[in-house]
Amino acid sequence: MPKNTRQVGRATLHLVTDGCSWMDGGGKFGIVPKVLWQRIIEPDERNRIPMELNCMVIESQGTRILVNTGFGPKLTPKTRDIFGISESRLLNNLAALGCAPEDIDIVVSTHLHADHCGGNTKMENGSIVPTFPHALYMVQEQEWHDATHPNERTRATYLPENLLPVQKAGQLRLLRGDARITDEVRCLPSPGHTRGHQCIVVESEGKTAIYLSDLASWAVSFEHVAWVTAFDTHPLQTMETKKALQRWALQTDALLVFEHDSRLPWGRLREADGKLQVVPA
């Protein structure tokens, strides 16, 4: 089986990257002192750390589900320099799976920050349109409301060009809480990073996986409850959500999928001597 593919019961999971971005280390590790997080990853001369843009394709019961779409192809040269991104790679990597944009049935956004949904839309003949013309785009209603009514803190990452063309095309479906996509795949509200953040759970034939997105961008962020980003709108809620999902992950031996961790994209949570550790899967 390819290194970027895992089988969870009857469901098949493929990690499909949009590339690697470089983001401020202090922003991603919040109040954690640099002397601690620098042991995990060394920043560059601009204090940036590499953040993989791991999207996921789930094949379940004849349905192709794409979870998140990275920064996408619409970034300006200035923004590409800020984040160290040369190009959007999602569509090419989907093609390598034999998957054209027309083949995607559902696009699920864990939340609507630009590095997770920028590829939802593309520029075509001078207009911005949905990248996946036949797909139903799903997101939590709370997240959609917050993204379309941003404040001074959030408007830099909730970008209308990533959102409104999907609504205009009639391809938007808003979710309220826990929602099933197929019998094997469901959206699980996981508030904290944003109020409407959701994780994606796959459950099939007694096997379980969860795509954690920015609840825990890196494996180390899932190990340590207090390691939350500076971008979390409700960091104390993030901590409580992580505690609950840590217990659940231990009970189910869940396969953990990390969106931004290039070194450990797949893992499982283990407990020894009262300490939690994510080990490679």
C-alpha positions in Angstrom: 0.0 0.0 0.0 1.4 3.5 -0.8 2.8 5.4 2.1 0.2 8.1 1.8 -2.8 5.6 1.8 -4.4 3.8 4.7 -7.3 1.3 4.8 -9.8 1.8 7.6 -12.2 -1.1 7.4 -13.9 -0.7 4.0 -12.9 3.0 3.6 -9.7 4.1 1.9 -7.9 7.2 3.0 -5.4 9.1 0.8 -3.3 12.0 2.0 -3.0 14.5 -0.8 -0.9 17.6 -0.2 -1.4 21.0 -1.6 2.3 21.7 -0.8 4.2 23.0 2.2 3.7 26.5 3.7 6.0 28.3 6.1 4.2 30.0 9.0 5.4 32.0 12.0 6.5 29.5 14.8 5.2 31.7 17.6 1.8 31.9 15.9 1.6 28.1 15.7 2.8 27.4 19.2 1.2 30.3 21.0 2.3 30.8 24.6 4.7 27.8 24.5 8.2 29.2 24.9 10.3 29.1 21.8 13.0 27.3 23.8 10.6 24.4 24.1 9.0 24.2 20.6 12.4 24.8 19.0 13.4 21.4 20.2 10.6 20.0 18.0 11.3 22.0 14.9 14.0 24.6 14.0 12.6 27.8 12.5 14.2 29.5 9.5 15.7 33.0 9.5 12.2 34.6 9.4 11.1 32.5 12.4 8.9 30.4 10.1 8.3 26.6 10.4 7.2 24.2 7.7 3.5 23.4 7.8 2.4 20.7 5.4 -1.0 21.2 3.7 -2.2 17.6 4.0 -5.7 17.3 2.5 -7.4 13.9 2.5 -9.5 12.0 0.0 -11.8 9.4 1.5 -13.3 6.7 -0.6 -16.4 5.4 1.1 -19.4 3.5 -0.2 -18.9 4.8 -3.8 -18.5 8.4 -2.6 -15.3 10.4 -3.0 -14.9 12.9 -0.2 -12.2 15.6 -0.2 -11.3 17.0 3.2 -9.9 20.5 3.0 -8.1 22.0 -0.1 -5.0 23.9 1.2 -4.2 27.5 0.1 -5.1 26.8 -3.5 -4.0 28.6 -6.7 -5.3 32.1 -6.1 -2.5 33.6 -3.9 -0.7 36.7 -5.0 3.1 36.7 -5.4 3.4 38.7 -2.2 1.4 36.1 -0.2 3.3 33.3 -1.8 6.5 34.9 -0.6 5.2 35.4 3.0 4.2 31.7 3.3 7.0 30.3 1.1 4.7 28.6 -1.3 5.8 28.1 -4.9 2.7 26.6 -6.3 -0.6 24.8 -5.5 -0.1 21.1 -5.9 -3.5 19.7 -4.9 -5.0 19.2 -8.4 -1.8 17.5 -9.7 -1.7 15.2 -6.7 -5.4 14.3 -7.1 -4.7 13.6 -10.8 -1.9 11.2 -9.7 -4.7 9.3 -7.8 -6.7 9.2 -11.1 -9.1 11.8 -9.7 -10.2 14.8 -11.7 -12.0 17.8 -10.1 -15.2 16.5 -11.7 -14.8 13.2 -9.8 -15.1 14.7 -6.3 -18.6 14.2 -4.8 -18.2 16.1 -1.6 -15.8 18.7 -0.3 -15.7 19.1 3.5 -14.0 22.1 5.2 -13.0 21.5 8.7 -13.1 25.3 9.0 -12.7 28.2 6.7 -9.2 29.7 7.4 -7.5 30.4 4.1 -4.9 27.6 4.4 -7.7 25.0 4.6 -10.2 26.2 2.0 -8.3 28.4 -0.5 -8.5 25.6 -3.1 -12.3 25.4 -2.8 -12.4 28.0 -5.7 -10.3 28.9 -8.7 -10.0 31.7 -11.2 -11.6 30.8 -14.6 -12.1 33.2 -17.5 -11.8 36.2 -15.2 -14.3 34.9 -12.6 -13.8 32.9 -9.4 -15.8 29.6 -9.5 -15.9 26.4 -7.5 -12.9 24.2 -8.2 -15.0 21.0 -8.0 -18.0 21.6 -10.2 -20.1 18.6 -9.2 -19.3 18.6 -5.5 -21.5 19.5 -2.5 -19.4 21.7 -0.2 -20.1 21.0 3.5 -19.1 23.2 6.5 -20.6 23.8 10.0 -23.2 26.6 10.0 -21.5 28.3 12.9 -18.2 28.4 10.9 -20.0 29.8 7.9 -21.6 32.6 10.0 -18.3 33.5 11.6 -16.5 33.5 8.2 -19.0 35.7 6.5 -19.2 38.1 9.5 -15.5 38.4 10.4 -14.1 40.8 13.0 -10.8 42.7 13.2 -9.0 39.6 14.4 -10.4 37.1 11.8 -10.9 39.0 8.6 -7.3 38.5 7.4 -8.0 34.7 7.0 -11.7 34.5 6.2 -11.5 35.6 2.6 -14.8 36.0 0.6 -13.2 34.7 -2.6 -12.8 31.3 -1.0 -16.4 31.2 0.2 -19.1 33.1 -1.6 -18.6 31.6 -5.1 -19.6 28.2 -3.7 -22.8 29.7 -2.2 -23.5 31.5 -5.5 -23.2 28.3 -7.4 -25.7 26.6 -5.2 -23.2 24.0 -4.0 -23.1 24.9 -0.3 -24.6 22.7 2.5 -24.5 24.0 6.1 -24.2 21.4 8.9 -25.6 21.7 12.4 -23.5 19.6 14.8 -22.6 15.9 14.3 -23.5 15.0 10.7 -23.1 11.8 8.7 -21.8 11.9 5.1 -21.9 8.2 4.6 -22.5 5.3 7.0 -18.7 5.3 7.5 -17.8 9.0 7.6 -19.1 11.8 9.9 -18.3 15.3 10.8 -17.6 15.8 14.5 -17.8 19.4 16.0 -14.5 20.1 17.8 -14.7 23.8 18.9 -11.8 25.8 20.1 -9.6 26.7 17.2 -12.8 28.3 15.9 -16.3 28.0 17.2 -17.3 26.0 14.2 -14.3 23.8 13.8 -15.0 20.1 13.0 -12.9 17.0 12.7 -13.7 14.2 10.3 -14.2 10.7 11.7 -14.1 7.4 9.7 -15.5 4.3 11.3 -15.7 1.0 9.4 -15.6 -2.6 10.4 -14.5 -1.8 13.9 -11.7 0.4 12.8 -11.5 4.2 13.4 -9.6 7.2 12.1 -9.9 10.9 12.8 -8.6 13.9 10.7 -7.8 16.4 13.5 -7.1 19.5 11.3 -6.3 22.5 13.5 -7.5 21.0 16.8 -4.0 19.6 16.8 -1.9 20.7 13.8 1.0 18.6 14.8 1.3 15.3 16.7 3.0 17.1 19.6 0.0 19.4 19.9 -2.2 16.4 20.5 0.1 15.0 23.1 0.1 18.2 25.2 -3.3 19.7 26.1 -2.0 23.2 26.7 -0.1 23.4 23.4 -2.6 25.5 21.4 -2.0 28.0 18.7 -2.1 31.8 19.0 -4.8 31.7 16.3 -7.3 29.8 18.4 -10.3 32.0 19.1 -11.3 29.9 22.2 -8.1 28.3 23.5 -9.6 27.0 26.8 -12.3 25.2 24.8 -9.6 23.7 22.6 -8.0 22.2 25.6 -11.3 20.6 26.8 -12.0 19.3 23.3 -8.5 17.8 23.1 -9.0 16.1 26.5 -12.2 14.4 25.3 -10.7 13.3 22.0 -7.5 12.0 23.7 -9.6 9.7 25.8 -11.6 8.6 22.8 -8.5 8.0 20.7 -7.0 5.8 23.4 -10.3 3.8 23.8 -10.7 3.2 20.0 -7.0 3.0 19.0 -7.9 5.6 16.4 -5.7 6.3 13.5 -4.8 10.0 13.8 -4.3 12.1 10.8 -2.3 15.4 11.2 -2.9 18.0 8.5 0.3 20.1 9.1 2.8 17.6 10.4 5.1 16.6 7.6 7.2 14.3 9.8 4.3 12.4 11.4 1.1 12.6 9.3 -0.3 9.3 10.5 -0.1 8.3 14.2 -1.7 6.6 17.2 -1.9 7.8 20.7 -0.3 5.7 23.4 -0.1 6.2 27.2 2.9 5.1 29.4 3.7 6.1 32.9 1.0 8.7 32.9 2.3 10.4 29.7 0.7 10.5 26.3 2.7 10.1 23.1 1.8 9.9 19.5 3.7 7.0 17.7 3.9 6.6 14.0 1.2 4.5 12.4 
